[in-house]
Amino acid sequence: EMQWAQWGGGVNLVVLPSPYRSILNSLLDYVEEILDKEPDTWITVVIPEILPAEWWQNILHNQRALRLKAALLFKDRVILTDVPYHLKR
């Protein structure tokens, strides 16, 4: 959070609690809450995506990212931004 304050460029960082690593419901509820409260607001959701060294490793990674994208892709006023992270061999 300190690094975000320094490098975030004035953009608010929101950290949501997610019991049992279940981030999907927490995030969807938060997005709906903001969209309902502020009808002229657009939301950008940044999704980290692991790019494994081997194609078959995709089975182990990015399942959350896929579910998140599927849930948010067709929502009005929501922008999805993928940030790839390349795993080395």
Secondary structure by P-SEA (a helix, b strand, c coil): ccccccccccbbbbbbbbccccaaaaaaaaaaaaaaacccbbbbbbbbbbbccccccccccaaaaaaaaaaccccccbbbbbbbbbbcc
